[in-house]
Amino acid sequence: MGRPGQLGEEVKGWAPPPRPAFDVLEGQWTRLERLSADAHAASLFRAYSGHDALWDYMPNGPFSSAAQYHRWAREAEASADPLHFAIRNRETDRVGGTCALLRIAPEAGSIELGYIALSPELQRTRTATEAFLLLIGWAFEAGYRRFEWKCNALNMPSRRAAQRLGLSYEGVFRQAQVVKGRNRDTAWFAAIDSEWPALREAYRAWLRPENFDAEGRQRERLGDLTTLVRAASDPAL
């Protein structure tokens, strides 16, 4: 039986946020579009072709043919959770990756970003980063209390990406899943709504056009801007 002071802080004035229902989010360099097999699958398969290693930590892929990828995209576009998006570079007008919002739990105020598959053309670009920032921003502005990022604990690029975005390390769940016949320990990261104002300012500072040179290289690193927001850093990094 709980005693006063041991029941958790009362959450006042909060109501469950809406489920994501948008089809497009636009940034300076990025356009997120609800995944459509007919509109996106052929371009995405070409962007991924020859780079099977990008599927190593994914539950899906690699795909042996355009038709096989098209079938996966057709199934994915019909899903409401995960809710899949194609990432379009507005400067080139090319689609080069996908990501998804998943484990969408308005009753808990929690939502996760995952299913991230970036072609080499999109990896380590401001276009990809802005795609993630757009989704984090949408979630907190919509009223979610918690934004999560989970990845295979062996996937160090994903762990670095989560920390760079300002998401705090929350530990590793051992033997969390069996994926493609292999054990998966899962590393957890998250940001909460009280951290959003500081994260928003860090994102705005990083996204300023003057923060990038003519080749699109950042002058001030996002990880440096978010470091003071994180409640905990990943000890493996």
N, C-alpha and C positions, 0 to 999 in steps of 0.2 A: 504494500500500500504506500503510495507516494505521500510525502510530506510537503507542506508549503515551501517553495524555493527549490524543489527538486522535480518540478514538472516541466521545465523548459520555459523560455520566455514567451509570453503571450504575443501572438501575431495580430496586431490591431489594424483594422482598415484594409485588410487584404482580401481580394476575391480571386478565384481561379482565373487565369488569363485565357484568351482564346487560343484555339489550335491554329497553327499556321495555315492560312488559306490563300496566300498571295501566289501569283504566277511569276512575277518578275521583281527583282530588286536591282536597282541601278546604283553604281558608284562612279568614281571618276574614270577608272580604268577597267571596270568589271561590270558585267551584266550577268546576273544569276537568272536562269530561266528554268521553269519546271521541265524536268526531263521528258522528252518526247522521242520515242524510237524513230519515228519518221523524220523528224527535224534534225536529230542529233547523232543517231547511232553510226551512220556511215562516217561522218567526220571524226567521231571519237575513236572508232576502230582504227582509222588511218593514223591518228595521233598516237595510239597505244601500240600499233603494230611494230613488232621487233623488240619490244621492251617488256618481256614477260616477267622480269624481276619485280616490276612495280606491283604485281599481284601476290607477292610472297606472303604478306601478312593480312591479305584480304580474304573474306569468306568466299568470294566469287573469283572467277578467272583462274588462269589465263584463258583466252578465247582463241580457238583455232581458226575461226572464219568470221567474216562479216555477218553471215547469217546467224551464227551462234550468238554473237554479241547483240545483234538486233533482237533475238528472242529474249535475251536477258533484259535488255532495255525496255521491251514491251511489257514484261512482267513488272519491272521496277516502276514504270510510269503509272501503273495501276495501283500502286501501293500508297496508302496514306501514312504509314509508319513502318519502315522508313519513308520519308518524303524526299525524293531525289531531285537534285538540281544539276543542270549543266552550267559550266563556268565558261563564259565567253570573254575573250580579250577584246575590249571595245576599240583598241588601237588597230588591231589586225582584223577584227570581225571574225576570228576563228574560235571555235570551241575546242578546248584542250583538256578538259577534266570534268569530274563530277564530285559531288559531295551530297550529304543528306542530313536532315534533321530526323532524329529517331528517339525512341523511348520517351515519347512526348506525353507528359503526365501533368496536364493542367491542374488536376486536383492537388498535386504536390508542389506545383510551381516549378517543375524540373523539366529540362530538355537537353538533348545531347547532340553534338556534331560528330558525324562519323562517315563511314563508307567513302573516304577521301581517296580518289584515284586521279593523280595528276600526271599528264604526259610530260616527257622531258622538256618540251617547249614551255610548259607552265610552271614547272618546279622552280622554287626559289625566285619567284617573280612577285612584284607588287600586285599584279592581277590576282594571283592565288591568295595572297595575304588579305587583300581587300575583300575577297569573297567571304572569308571567315569572319572578318570584322563586321561585314554587313549582317551576317546571321546572328552574331553575338549581340550586336546593337538592336536588331529587331526583337530578339527574345527579351532583353531587359526592358526595352521601351514598351513592349506589350504587357509587361507585368510579371514575367517569370522571376523566380527567386534564386534559381540555381541553373548554371549552364555547365554542362559536363563534356569532357573529352576523355575517352578511354582508348587504349591501344595495347597491342602486344608488347609486353615488357621488354622484348628483345629489339623492338623497333625504335632505335635511338633517334632517327630523324623525326619521328612523330612525337617522341617525348620532348625533344628540343623545340619543336614547333608549338606544342601546347604551352610550354613555359615562356617562350617568346611572346605569345599572345597575352601573357599575364595571368594564365590559369595556374592555380596553386596545386602543388603535388599533394596527393592524399594517400599514397601508399600503393602497394601491389597486392592484388588478390591472387593467391597461389592456386594453380590448377583450376582456373576459372572456367575453361572451356577446352574442348577438343575440336580443333579446326584443321580440316584436310588431313585427319589422321594424326595430328601432332598436338602435344600439350601446348596450351596457351596460358601463361601467367599474364594478368591484365593490370597495367599501370593506370591509375585514376588521377585525373586533374579536374579542377572545377573553379569557377568564379561564382560569387554570390552577389546579390543585388546591392548590398552596402558598398561593394567594391566598384560598382559600375560607374559612378561619377568620376572617380580617378582614372579608371580605364578609358572612359570616353574621352577625357582630356588627352591622355597619352595617344590614343588612336588619332584624334584630330591633329595633334602635333606631328605625328608621323606621316599622315596623309597629305600634309601641306605640299603643294606642287614644288615649292622651293626646297623641300627636303630631298629632292631627287635631281641628279645631274642629267645631262642631255641623253645619256644612255639608259636612264631609268635606275641608276644605282643610288641606293639610299645614302644620305650623308649622316643622319643620326639613326642609330639602330633601334628598332622597335623594342627589342629586349632590354635595352638600357632605359627606355622610357617607362616600361612596365615593371621594372625590378622592385620598386618600392611598394607596389600594390600587392604583390604576391604574399600570401600568408605563410607559404612554405615553398622552398625550392627543392628540386629533384636532386637527391644526393648522388645519383649516377651520372650527372652532367658536369 
